[in-house]
Amino acid sequence: GSICPFREICSRLWPEEKTVSPRTVDADLRVRMNTLAHSLRRKLRVALDGIDILESCRGVGYRLRL
């Protein structure tokens, strides 16, 4: 139920990538993260009979609603 920030997600998925500053995430990484979230959301929705459990927390990150 807690929010996982973009920065943490990106650093675990793409550890070799660098961010612009410690407080922000590079725009390219943000686009990749949003694309990945969209694909994951679509696959989970099919597997869970239309239920969307991946919640976007605007400007912060993502949260799983279980």
Predicted model as a PDB file, atoms N, CA, C, CB and O in Angstrom, pLDDT in the B-factor column:
MODEL        1                                                                  
ATOM      1  N   GLY A   1       0.787  -1.202   0.000  1.00 77.00           N  
ATOM      2  CA  GLY A   1       0.000   0.000   0.000  1.00 77.00           C  
ATOM      3  C   GLY A   1       0.835   1.275   0.000  1.00 77.00           C  
ATOM      4  O   GLY A   1       0.303   2.347  -0.289  1.00 77.00           O  
ATOM      5  N   SER A   2       2.130   1.193   0.316  1.00 90.00           N  
ATOM      6  CA  SER A   2       2.921   2.425   0.336  1.00 90.00           C  
ATOM      7  C   SER A   2       3.386   2.782  -1.075  1.00 90.00           C  
ATOM      8  CB  SER A   2       4.136   2.277   1.281  1.00 90.00           C  
ATOM      9  O   SER A   2       3.460   1.921  -1.952  1.00 90.00           O  
ATOM     10  N   ILE A   3       3.693   4.038  -1.278  1.00 93.00           N  
ATOM     11  CA  ILE A   3       4.116   4.541  -2.584  1.00 93.00           C  
ATOM     12  C   ILE A   3       5.594   4.226  -2.796  1.00 93.00           C  
ATOM     13  CB  ILE A   3       3.859   6.071  -2.701  1.00 93.00           C  
ATOM     14  O   ILE A   3       6.429   4.456  -1.921  1.00 93.00           O  
ATOM     15  N   CYS A   4       5.891   3.697  -3.969  1.00 92.00           N  
ATOM     16  CA  CYS A   4       7.280   3.457  -4.352  1.00 92.00           C  
ATOM     17  C   CYS A   4       7.681   4.589  -5.311  1.00 92.00           C  
ATOM     18  CB  CYS A   4       7.465   2.021  -5.024  1.00 92.00           C  
ATOM     19  O   CYS A   4       7.142   4.680  -6.413  1.00 92.00           O  
ATOM     20  N   PRO A   5       8.611   5.440  -4.906  1.00 90.00           N  
ATOM     21  CA  PRO A   5       8.983   6.598  -5.724  1.00 90.00           C  
ATOM     22  C   PRO A   5       9.654   6.215  -7.049  1.00 90.00           C  
ATOM     23  CB  PRO A   5       9.910   7.495  -4.935  1.00 90.00           C  
ATOM     24  O   PRO A   5      10.322   5.186  -7.151  1.00 90.00           O  
ATOM     25  N   PHE A   6       9.457   7.071  -8.060  1.00 87.00           N  
ATOM     26  CA  PHE A   6      10.067   6.872  -9.377  1.00 87.00           C  
ATOM     27  C   PHE A   6      11.560   6.604  -9.248  1.00 87.00           C  
ATOM     28  CB  PHE A   6       9.826   8.095 -10.272  1.00 87.00           C  
ATOM     29  O   PHE A   6      12.094   5.688  -9.873  1.00 87.00           O  
ATOM     30  N   ARG A   7      12.209   7.394  -8.450  1.00 84.00           N  
ATOM     31  CA  ARG A   7      13.669   7.310  -8.315  1.00 84.00           C  
ATOM     32  C   ARG A   7      14.102   5.924  -7.855  1.00 84.00           C  
ATOM     33  CB  ARG A   7      14.177   8.368  -7.330  1.00 84.00           C  
ATOM     34  O   ARG A   7      15.062   5.366  -8.387  1.00 84.00           O  
ATOM     35  N   GLU A   8      13.408   5.372  -6.880  1.00 87.00           N  
ATOM     36  CA  GLU A   8      13.745   4.049  -6.366  1.00 87.00           C  
ATOM     37  C   GLU A   8      13.486   2.966  -7.418  1.00 87.00           C  
ATOM     38  CB  GLU A   8      12.942   3.755  -5.093  1.00 87.00           C  
ATOM     39  O   GLU A   8      14.305   2.066  -7.605  1.00 87.00           O  
ATOM     40  N   ILE A   9      12.349   3.059  -8.095  1.00 87.00           N  
ATOM     41  CA  ILE A   9      12.016   2.083  -9.133  1.00 87.00           C  
ATOM     42  C   ILE A   9      13.071   2.120 -10.237  1.00 87.00           C  
ATOM     43  CB  ILE A   9      10.607   2.360  -9.718  1.00 87.00           C  
ATOM     44  O   ILE A   9      13.599   1.081 -10.631  1.00 87.00           O  
ATOM     45  N   CYS A  10      13.372   3.302 -10.728  1.00 84.00           N  
ATOM     46  CA  CYS A  10      14.347   3.447 -11.818  1.00 84.00           C  
ATOM     47  C   CYS A  10      15.730   2.965 -11.411  1.00 84.00           C  
ATOM     48  CB  CYS A  10      14.425   4.900 -12.266  1.00 84.00           C  
ATOM     49  O   CYS A  10      16.415   2.322 -12.206  1.00 84.00           O  
ATOM     50  N   SER A  11      16.149   3.262 -10.192  1.00 83.00           N  
ATOM     51  CA  SER A  11      17.493   2.844  -9.772  1.00 83.00           C  
ATOM     52  C   SER A  11      17.602   1.331  -9.659  1.00 83.00           C  
ATOM     53  CB  SER A  11      17.855   3.486  -8.437  1.00 83.00           C  
ATOM     54  O   SER A  11      18.688   0.778  -9.827  1.00 83.00           O  
ATOM     55  N   ARG A  12      16.498   0.657  -9.377  1.00 86.00           N  
ATOM     56  CA  ARG A  12      16.531  -0.809  -9.289  1.00 86.00           C  
ATOM     57  C   ARG A  12      16.391  -1.464 -10.660  1.00 86.00           C  
ATOM     58  CB  ARG A  12      15.421  -1.305  -8.367  1.00 86.00           C  
ATOM     59  O   ARG A  12      16.993  -2.510 -10.906  1.00 86.00           O  
ATOM     60  N   LEU A  13      15.606  -0.864 -11.555  1.00 85.00           N  
ATOM     61  CA  LEU A  13      15.427  -1.434 -12.888  1.00 85.00           C  
ATOM     62  C   LEU A  13      16.596  -1.137 -13.816  1.00 85.00           C  
ATOM     63  CB  LEU A  13      14.154  -0.913 -13.500  1.00 85.00           C  
ATOM     64  O   LEU A  13      17.011  -1.992 -14.598  1.00 85.00           O  
ATOM     65  N   TRP A  14      17.122   0.079 -13.725  1.00 81.00           N  
ATOM     66  CA  TRP A  14      18.214   0.508 -14.599  1.00 81.00           C  
ATOM     67  C   TRP A  14      19.329   1.116 -13.750  1.00 81.00           C  
ATOM     68  CB  TRP A  14      17.710   1.533 -15.663  1.00 81.00           C  
ATOM     69  O   TRP A  14      19.508   2.334 -13.756  1.00 81.00           O  
ATOM     70  N   PRO A  15      20.089   0.282 -13.012  1.00 83.00           N  
ATOM     71  CA  PRO A  15      21.108   0.820 -12.101  1.00 83.00           C  
ATOM     72  C   PRO A  15      22.249   1.548 -12.803  1.00 83.00           C  
ATOM     73  CB  PRO A  15      21.676  -0.291 -11.279  1.00 83.00           C  
ATOM     74  O   PRO A  15      22.928   2.371 -12.190  1.00 83.00           O  
ATOM     75  N   GLU A  16      22.464   1.254 -14.075  1.00 82.00           N  
ATOM     76  CA  GLU A  16      23.571   1.896 -14.796  1.00 82.00           C  
ATOM     77  C   GLU A  16      23.217   3.303 -15.288  1.00 82.00           C  
ATOM     78  CB  GLU A  16      23.985   1.035 -15.979  1.00 82.00           C  
ATOM     79  O   GLU A  16      24.104   4.067 -15.668  1.00 82.00           O  
ATOM     80  N   GLU A  17      21.934   3.644 -15.283  1.00 73.00           N  
ATOM     81  CA  GLU A  17      21.501   4.968 -15.755  1.00 73.00           C  
ATOM     82  C   GLU A  17      21.720   6.019 -14.672  1.00 73.00           C  
ATOM     83  CB  GLU A  17      20.011   4.939 -16.173  1.00 73.00           C  
ATOM     84  O   GLU A  17      21.660   5.734 -13.476  1.00 73.00           O  
ATOM     85  N   LYS A  18      21.972   7.221 -15.119  1.00 68.00           N  
ATOM     86  CA  LYS A  18      22.169   8.327 -14.189  1.00 68.00           C  
ATOM     87  C   LYS A  18      20.967   9.263 -14.233  1.00 68.00           C  
ATOM     88  CB  LYS A  18      23.466   9.096 -14.518  1.00 68.00           C  
ATOM     89  O   LYS A  18      20.307   9.390 -15.265  1.00 68.00           O  
ATOM     90  N   THR A  19      20.694   9.903 -13.128  1.00 60.00           N  
ATOM     91  CA  THR A  19      19.617  10.883 -13.058  1.00 60.00           C  
ATOM     92  C   THR A  19      20.222  12.272 -13.149  1.00 60.00           C  
ATOM     93  CB  THR A  19      18.789  10.720 -11.751  1.00 60.00           C  
ATOM     94  O   THR A  19      21.432  12.445 -13.001  1.00 60.00           O  
ATOM     95  N   VAL A  20      19.382  13.250 -13.392  1.00 52.00           N  
ATOM     96  CA  VAL A  20      19.840  14.636 -13.524  1.00 52.00           C  
ATOM     97  C   VAL A  20      20.361  15.153 -12.196  1.00 52.00           C  
ATOM     98  CB  VAL A  20      18.706  15.538 -14.034  1.00 52.00           C  
ATOM     99  O   VAL A  20      21.430  15.761 -12.147  1.00 52.00           O  
ATOM    100  N   SER A  21      19.640  14.926 -11.140  1.00 60.00           N  
ATOM    101  CA  SER A  21      20.062  15.349  -9.807  1.00 60.00           C  
ATOM    102  C   SER A  21      19.517  14.347  -8.795  1.00 60.00           C  
ATOM    103  CB  SER A  21      19.570  16.804  -9.485  1.00 60.00           C  
ATOM    104  O   SER A  21      18.680  13.517  -9.151  1.00 60.00           O  
ATOM    105  N   PRO A  22      19.958  14.402  -7.572  1.00 60.00           N  
ATOM    106  CA  PRO A  22      19.481  13.445  -6.573  1.00 60.00           C  
ATOM    107  C   PRO A  22      17.975  13.513  -6.321  1.00 60.00           C  
ATOM    108  CB  PRO A  22      20.206  13.672  -5.283  1.00 60.00           C  
ATOM    109  O   PRO A  22      17.393  12.541  -5.839  1.00 60.00           O  
ATOM    110  N   ARG A  23      17.342  14.622  -6.631  1.00 64.00           N  
ATOM    111  CA  ARG A  23      15.919  14.769  -6.331  1.00 64.00           C  
ATOM    112  C   ARG A  23      15.006  14.528  -7.529  1.00 64.00           C  
ATOM    113  CB  ARG A  23      15.666  16.136  -5.791  1.00 64.00           C  
ATOM    114  O   ARG A  23      13.795  14.393  -7.358  1.00 64.00           O  
ATOM    115  N   THR A  24      15.557  14.471  -8.727  1.00 68.00           N  
ATOM    116  CA  THR A  24      14.720  14.296  -9.907  1.00 68.00           C  
ATOM    117  C   THR A  24      15.134  13.062 -10.695  1.00 68.00           C  
ATOM    118  CB  THR A  24      14.789  15.532 -10.795  1.00 68.00           C  
ATOM    119  O   THR A  24      16.201  12.489 -10.477  1.00 68.00           O  
ATOM    120  N   VAL A  25      14.263  12.671 -11.614  1.00 70.00           N  
ATOM    121  CA  VAL A  25      14.537  11.534 -12.486  1.00 70.00           C  
ATOM    122  C   VAL A  25      14.629  12.055 -13.909  1.00 70.00           C  
ATOM    123  CB  VAL A  25      13.437  10.425 -12.356  1.00 70.00           C  
ATOM    124  O   VAL A  25      13.803  12.867 -14.327  1.00 70.00           O  
ATOM    125  N   ASP A  26      15.623  11.596 -14.657  1.00 75.00           N  
ATOM    126  CA  ASP A  26      15.813  11.977 -16.048  1.00 75.00           C  
ATOM    127  C   ASP A  26      14.526  11.736 -16.837  1.00 75.00           C  
ATOM    128  CB  ASP A  26      16.987  11.193 -16.670  1.00 75.00           C  
ATOM    129  O   ASP A  26      13.820  10.758 -16.588  1.00 75.00           O  
ATOM    130  N   ALA A  27      14.221  12.616 -17.778  1.00 79.00           N  
ATOM    131  CA  ALA A  27      12.989  12.516 -18.566  1.00 79.00           C  
ATOM    132  C   ALA A  27      12.906  11.208 -19.336  1.00 79.00           C  
ATOM    133  CB  ALA A  27      12.889  13.681 -19.532  1.00 79.00           C  
ATOM    134  O   ALA A  27      11.824  10.633 -19.459  1.00 79.00           O  
ATOM    135  N   ASP A  28      14.032  10.728 -19.858  1.00 80.00           N  
ATOM    136  CA  ASP A  28      14.047   9.462 -20.593  1.00 80.00           C  
ATOM    137  C   ASP A  28      13.664   8.302 -19.680  1.00 80.00           C  
ATOM    138  CB  ASP A  28      15.431   9.214 -21.211  1.00 80.00           C  
ATOM    139  O   ASP A  28      12.898   7.425 -20.080  1.00 80.00           O  
ATOM    140  N   LEU A  29      14.190   8.291 -18.461  1.00 81.00           N  
ATOM    141  CA  LEU A  29      13.836   7.238 -17.513  1.00 81.00           C  
ATOM    142  C   LEU A  29      12.362   7.313 -17.137  1.00 81.00           C  
ATOM    143  CB  LEU A  29      14.705   7.335 -16.257  1.00 81.00           C  
ATOM    144  O   LEU A  29      11.713   6.283 -16.956  1.00 81.00           O  
ATOM    145  N   ARG A  30      11.836   8.512 -17.020  1.00 82.00           N  
ATOM    146  CA  ARG A  30      10.427   8.682 -16.674  1.00 82.00           C  
ATOM    147  C   ARG A  30       9.535   8.132 -17.790  1.00 82.00           C  
ATOM    148  CB  ARG A  30      10.108  10.171 -16.415  1.00 82.00           C  
ATOM    149  O   ARG A  30       8.517   7.495 -17.516  1.00 82.00           O  
ATOM    150  N   VAL A  31       9.917   8.378 -19.043  1.00 85.00           N  
ATOM    151  CA  VAL A  31       9.142   7.849 -20.177  1.00 85.00           C  
ATOM    152  C   VAL A  31       9.212   6.327 -20.182  1.00 85.00           C  
ATOM    153  CB  VAL A  31       9.669   8.421 -21.527  1.00 85.00           C  
ATOM    154  O   VAL A  31       8.195   5.661 -20.379  1.00 85.00           O  
ATOM    155  N   ARG A  32      10.406   5.769 -19.968  1.00 87.00           N  
ATOM    156  CA  ARG A  32      10.547   4.309 -19.921  1.00 87.00           C  
ATOM    157  C   ARG A  32       9.724   3.712 -18.789  1.00 87.00           C  
ATOM    158  CB  ARG A  32      12.018   3.918 -19.757  1.00 87.00           C  
ATOM    159  O   ARG A  32       9.098   2.665 -18.958  1.00 87.00           O  
ATOM    160  N   MET A  33       9.723   4.377 -17.632  1.00 87.00           N  
ATOM    161  CA  MET A  33       8.960   3.891 -16.482  1.00 87.00           C  
ATOM    162  C   MET A  33       7.466   3.921 -16.768  1.00 87.00           C  
ATOM    163  CB  MET A  33       9.273   4.727 -15.240  1.00 87.00           C  
ATOM    164  O   MET A  33       6.752   2.974 -16.438  1.00 87.00           O  
ATOM    165  N   ASN A  34       6.991   5.001 -17.378  1.00 89.00           N  
ATOM    166  CA  ASN A  34       5.571   5.109 -17.707  1.00 89.00           C  
ATOM    167  C   ASN A  34       5.151   4.055 -18.733  1.00 89.00           C  
ATOM    168  CB  ASN A  34       5.259   6.509 -18.236  1.00 89.00           C  
ATOM    169  O   ASN A  34       4.055   3.503 -18.640  1.00 89.00           O  
ATOM    170  N   THR A  35       6.012   3.775 -19.707  1.00 93.00           N  
ATOM    171  CA  THR A  35       5.728   2.745 -20.701  1.00 93.00           C  
ATOM    172  C   THR A  35       5.662   1.370 -20.040  1.00 93.00           C  
ATOM    173  CB  THR A  35       6.796   2.756 -21.810  1.00 93.00           C  
ATOM    174  O   THR A  35       4.768   0.573 -20.328  1.00 93.00           O  
ATOM    175  N   LEU A  36       6.607   1.105 -19.161  1.00 92.00           N  
ATOM    176  CA  LEU A  36       6.626  -0.158 -18.434  1.00 92.00           C  
ATOM    177  C   LEU A  36       5.377  -0.307 -17.555  1.00 92.00           C  
ATOM    178  CB  LEU A  36       7.896  -0.256 -17.574  1.00 92.00           C  
ATOM    179  O   LEU A  36       4.771  -1.378 -17.510  1.00 92.00           O  
ATOM    180  N   ALA A  37       5.003   0.754 -16.871  1.00 92.00           N  
ATOM    181  CA  ALA A  37       3.812   0.720 -16.012  1.00 92.00           C  
ATOM    182  C   ALA A  37       2.558   0.469 -16.840  1.00 92.00           C  
ATOM    183  CB  ALA A  37       3.671   2.038 -15.226  1.00 92.00           C  
ATOM    184  O   ALA A  37       1.677  -0.278 -16.416  1.00 92.00           O  
ATOM    185  N   HIS A  38       2.470   1.079 -18.003  1.00 93.00           N  
ATOM    186  CA  HIS A  38       1.316   0.881 -18.889  1.00 93.00           C  
ATOM    187  C   HIS A  38       1.215  -0.585 -19.306  1.00 93.00           C  
ATOM    188  CB  HIS A  38       1.424   1.789 -20.141  1.00 93.00           C  
ATOM    189  O   HIS A  38       0.131  -1.166 -19.266  1.00 93.00           O  
ATOM    190  N   SER A  39       2.332  -1.185 -19.704  1.00 94.00           N  
ATOM    191  CA  SER A  39       2.348  -2.594 -20.116  1.00 94.00           C  
ATOM    192  C   SER A  39       1.993  -3.507 -18.945  1.00 94.00           C  
ATOM    193  CB  SER A  39       3.728  -2.975 -20.683  1.00 94.00           C  
ATOM    194  O   SER A  39       1.215  -4.448 -19.097  1.00 94.00           O  
ATOM    195  N   LEU A  40       2.563  -3.225 -17.788  1.00 93.00           N  
ATOM    196  CA  LEU A  40       2.285  -4.031 -16.606  1.00 93.00           C  
ATOM    197  C   LEU A  40       0.822  -3.908 -16.199  1.00 93.00           C  
ATOM    198  CB  LEU A  40       3.195  -3.614 -15.448  1.00 93.00           C  
ATOM    199  O   LEU A  40       0.181  -4.902 -15.860  1.00 93.00           O  
ATOM    200  N   ARG A  41       0.304  -2.701 -16.233  1.00 91.00           N  
ATOM    201  CA  ARG A  41      -1.102  -2.472 -15.888  1.00 91.00           C  
ATOM    202  C   ARG A  41      -2.027  -3.266 -16.811  1.00 91.00           C  
ATOM    203  CB  ARG A  41      -1.437  -0.970 -15.966  1.00 91.00           C  
ATOM    204  O   ARG A  41      -2.989  -3.880 -16.350  1.00 91.00           O  
ATOM    205  N   ARG A  42      -1.738  -3.253 -18.101  1.00 92.00           N  
ATOM    206  CA  ARG A  42      -2.555  -3.973 -19.087  1.00 92.00           C  
ATOM    207  C   ARG A  42      -2.518  -5.477 -18.822  1.00 92.00           C  
ATOM    208  CB  ARG A  42      -2.063  -3.674 -20.520  1.00 92.00           C  
ATOM    209  O   ARG A  42      -3.558  -6.134 -18.862  1.00 92.00           O  
ATOM    210  N   LYS A  43      -1.334  -6.029 -18.553  1.00 93.00           N  
ATOM    211  CA  LYS A  43      -1.206  -7.461 -18.302  1.00 93.00           C  
ATOM    212  C   LYS A  43      -1.881  -7.875 -16.995  1.00 93.00           C  
ATOM    213  CB  LYS A  43       0.262  -7.855 -18.273  1.00 93.00           C  
ATOM    214  O   LYS A  43      -2.532  -8.918 -16.931  1.00 93.00           O  
ATOM    215  N   LEU A  44      -1.725  -7.062 -15.961  1.00 90.00           N  
ATOM    216  CA  LEU A  44      -2.373  -7.372 -14.690  1.00 90.00           C  
ATOM    217  C   LEU A  44      -3.892  -7.306 -14.805  1.00 90.00           C  
ATOM    218  CB  LEU A  44      -1.891  -6.416 -13.608  1.00 90.00           C  
ATOM    219  O   LEU A  44      -4.597  -8.118 -14.205  1.00 90.00           O  
ATOM    220  N   ARG A  45      -4.393  -6.349 -15.567  1.00 89.00           N  
ATOM    221  CA  ARG A  45      -5.838  -6.197 -15.743  1.00 89.00           C  
ATOM    222  C   ARG A  45      -6.435  -7.442 -16.382  1.00 89.00           C  
ATOM    223  CB  ARG A  45      -6.152  -4.961 -16.598  1.00 89.00           C  
ATOM    224  O   ARG A  45      -7.512  -7.888 -15.986  1.00 89.00           O  
ATOM    225  N   VAL A  46      -5.738  -8.011 -17.376  1.00 90.00           N  
ATOM    226  CA  VAL A  46      -6.207  -9.238 -18.031  1.00 90.00           C  
ATOM    227  C   VAL A  46      -6.185 -10.394 -17.033  1.00 90.00           C  
ATOM    228  CB  VAL A  46      -5.331  -9.574 -19.274  1.00 90.00           C  
ATOM    229  O   VAL A  46      -7.147 -11.156 -16.939  1.00 90.00           O  
ATOM    230  N   ALA A  47      -5.084 -10.522 -16.288  1.00 91.00           N  
ATOM    231  CA  ALA A  47      -4.936 -11.621 -15.338  1.00 91.00           C  
ATOM    232  C   ALA A  47      -5.915 -11.519 -14.166  1.00 91.00           C  
ATOM    233  CB  ALA A  47      -3.516 -11.658 -14.813  1.00 91.00           C  
ATOM    234  O   ALA A  47      -6.292 -12.537 -13.586  1.00 91.00           O  
ATOM    235  N   LEU A  48      -6.324 -10.312 -13.819  1.00 91.00           N  
ATOM    236  CA  LEU A  48      -7.202 -10.104 -12.658  1.00 91.00           C  
ATOM    237  C   LEU A  48      -8.634  -9.758 -13.061  1.00 91.00           C  
ATOM    238  CB  LEU A  48      -6.644  -8.997 -11.779  1.00 91.00           C  
ATOM    239  O   LEU A  48      -9.356  -9.120 -12.295  1.00 91.00           O  
ATOM    240  N   ASP A  49      -9.046 -10.173 -14.248  1.00 90.00           N  
ATOM    241  CA  ASP A  49     -10.419  -9.958 -14.734  1.00 90.00           C  
ATOM    242  C   ASP A  49     -10.857  -8.492 -14.699  1.00 90.00           C  
ATOM    243  CB  ASP A  49     -11.381 -10.781 -13.911  1.00 90.00           C  
ATOM    244  O   ASP A  49     -11.954  -8.176 -14.236  1.00 90.00           O  
ATOM    245  N   GLY A  50     -10.004  -7.614 -15.185  1.00 88.00           N  
ATOM    246  CA  GLY A  50     -10.372  -6.205 -15.332  1.00 88.00           C  
ATOM    247  C   GLY A  50     -10.068  -5.307 -14.151  1.00 88.00           C  
ATOM    248  O   GLY A  50     -10.324  -4.105 -14.216  1.00 88.00           O  
ATOM    249  N   ILE A  51      -9.534  -5.853 -13.078  1.00 89.00           N  
ATOM    250  CA  ILE A  51      -9.219  -5.042 -11.903  1.00 89.00           C  
ATOM    251  C   ILE A  51      -7.857  -4.384 -12.110  1.00 89.00           C  
ATOM    252  CB  ILE A  51      -9.228  -5.909 -10.600  1.00 89.00           C  
ATOM    253  O   ILE A  51      -6.887  -5.051 -12.469  1.00 89.00           O  
ATOM    254  N   ASP A  52      -7.790  -3.070 -11.881  1.00 88.00           N  
ATOM    255  CA  ASP A  52      -6.537  -2.325 -12.029  1.00 88.00           C  
ATOM    256  C   ASP A  52      -5.945  -2.091 -10.646  1.00 88.00           C  
ATOM    257  CB  ASP A  52      -6.766  -0.968 -12.774  1.00 88.00           C  
ATOM    258  O   ASP A  52      -6.483  -1.304  -9.867  1.00 88.00           O  
ATOM    259  N   ILE A  53      -4.840  -2.768 -10.333  1.00 90.00           N  
ATOM    260  CA  ILE A  53      -4.257  -2.641  -8.994  1.00 90.00           C  
ATOM    261  C   ILE A  53      -3.031  -1.730  -8.953  1.00 90.00           C  
ATOM    262  CB  ILE A  53      -3.880  -4.006  -8.474  1.00 90.00           C  
ATOM    263  O   ILE A  53      -2.525  -1.423  -7.874  1.00 90.00           O  
ATOM    264  N   LEU A  54      -2.551  -1.294 -10.121  1.00 91.00           N  
ATOM    265  CA  LEU A  54      -1.388  -0.412 -10.160  1.00 91.00           C  
ATOM    266  C   LEU A  54      -1.871   1.035 -10.215  1.00 91.00           C  
ATOM    267  CB  LEU A  54      -0.471  -0.742 -11.382  1.00 91.00           C  
ATOM    268  O   LEU A  54      -2.458   1.470 -11.205  1.00 91.00           O  
ATOM    269  N   GLU A  55      -1.620   1.757  -9.155  1.00 91.00           N  
ATOM    270  CA  GLU A  55      -2.088   3.138  -9.046  1.00 91.00           C  
ATOM    271  C   GLU A  55      -0.931   4.114  -9.259  1.00 91.00           C  
ATOM    272  CB  GLU A  55      -2.746   3.380  -7.672  1.00 91.00           C  
ATOM    273  O   GLU A  55       0.125   3.983  -8.641  1.00 91.00           O  
ATOM    274  N   SER A  56      -1.141   5.085 -10.134  1.00 91.00           N  
ATOM    275  CA  SER A  56      -0.150   6.138 -10.353  1.00 91.00           C  
ATOM    276  C   SER A  56      -0.338   7.219  -9.305  1.00 91.00           C  
ATOM    277  CB  SER A  56      -0.267   6.733 -11.784  1.00 91.00           C  
ATOM    278  O   SER A  56      -1.457   7.681  -9.079  1.00 91.00           O  
ATOM    279  N   CYS A  57       0.726   7.617  -8.678  1.00 91.00           N  
ATOM    280  CA  CYS A  57       0.714   8.716  -7.724  1.00 91.00           C  
ATOM    281  C   CYS A  57       1.458   9.863  -8.398  1.00 91.00           C  
ATOM    282  CB  CYS A  57       1.373   8.311  -6.333  1.00 91.00           C  
ATOM    283  O   CYS A  57       2.688   9.924  -8.372  1.00 91.00           O  
ATOM    284  N   ARG A  58       0.716  10.743  -8.984  1.00 89.00           N  
ATOM    285  CA  ARG A  58       1.252  11.796  -9.846  1.00 89.00           C  
ATOM    286  C   ARG A  58       2.446  12.533  -9.237  1.00 89.00           C  
ATOM    287  CB  ARG A  58       0.168  12.786 -10.163  1.00 89.00           C  
ATOM    288  O   ARG A  58       2.377  13.097  -8.144  1.00 89.00           O  
ATOM    289  N   GLY A  59       3.536  12.501  -9.994  1.00 84.00           N  
ATOM    290  CA  GLY A  59       4.742  13.220  -9.587  1.00 84.00           C  
ATOM    291  C   GLY A  59       5.559  12.530  -8.509  1.00 84.00           C  
ATOM    292  O   GLY A  59       6.615  13.027  -8.118  1.00 84.00           O  
ATOM    293  N   VAL A  60       5.076  11.373  -8.018  1.00 88.00           N  
ATOM    294  CA  VAL A  60       5.780  10.705  -6.932  1.00 88.00           C  
ATOM    295  C   VAL A  60       6.258   9.320  -7.346  1.00 88.00           C  
ATOM    296  CB  VAL A  60       4.885  10.601  -5.708  1.00 88.00           C  
ATOM    297  O   VAL A  60       7.450   9.020  -7.283  1.00 88.00           O  
ATOM    298  N   GLY A  61       5.309   8.470  -7.776  1.00 90.00           N  
ATOM    299  CA  GLY A  61       5.654   7.100  -8.145  1.00 90.00           C  
ATOM    300  C   GLY A  61       4.415   6.253  -8.354  1.00 90.00           C  
ATOM    301  O   GLY A  61       3.417   6.718  -8.905  1.00 90.00           O  
ATOM    302  N   TYR A  62       4.486   5.005  -7.912  1.00 93.00           N  
ATOM    303  CA  TYR A  62       3.388   4.052  -8.088  1.00 93.00           C  
ATOM    304  C   TYR A  62       3.115   3.320  -6.784  1.00 93.00           C  
ATOM    305  CB  TYR A  62       3.711   3.043  -9.209  1.00 93.00           C  
ATOM    306  O   TYR A  62       3.970   3.229  -5.903  1.00 93.00           O  
ATOM    307  N   ARG A  63       1.886   2.798  -6.690  1.00 93.00           N  
ATOM    308  CA  ARG A  63       1.469   2.038  -5.521  1.00 93.00           C  
ATOM    309  C   ARG A  63       0.600   0.877  -5.985  1.00 93.00           C  
ATOM    310  CB  ARG A  63       0.707   2.938  -4.504  1.00 93.00           C  
ATOM    311  O   ARG A  63      -0.200   1.028  -6.908  1.00 93.00           O  
ATOM    312  N   LEU A  64       0.754  -0.277  -5.349  1.00 90.00           N  
ATOM    313  CA  LEU A  64      -0.123  -1.416  -5.619  1.00 90.00           C  
ATOM    314  C   LEU A  64      -1.295  -1.352  -4.654  1.00 90.00           C  
ATOM    315  CB  LEU A  64       0.643  -2.774  -5.484  1.00 90.00           C  
ATOM    316  O   LEU A  64      -1.112  -1.258  -3.440  1.00 90.00           O  
ATOM    317  N   ARG A  65      -2.487  -1.406  -5.200  1.00 87.00           N  
ATOM    318  CA  ARG A  65      -3.695  -1.443  -4.362  1.00 87.00           C  
ATOM    319  C   ARG A  65      -4.129  -2.895  -4.259  1.00 87.00           C  
ATOM    320  CB  ARG A  65      -4.852  -0.539  -4.954  1.00 87.00           C  
ATOM    321  O   ARG A  65      -4.609  -3.472  -5.235  1.00 87.00           O  
ATOM    322  N   LEU A  66      -3.967  -3.475  -3.106  1.00 80.00           N  
ATOM    323  CA  LEU A  66      -4.319  -4.886  -2.912  1.00 80.00           C  
ATOM    324  C   LEU A  66      -5.537  -5.025  -2.038  1.00 80.00           C  
ATOM    325  CB  LEU A  66      -3.158  -5.652  -2.301  1.00 80.00           C  
ATOM    326  O   LEU A  66      -5.977  -6.142  -1.767  1.00 80.00           O  
TER     327      LEU A  66                                                      
ENDMDL                                                                          
END                                                                             
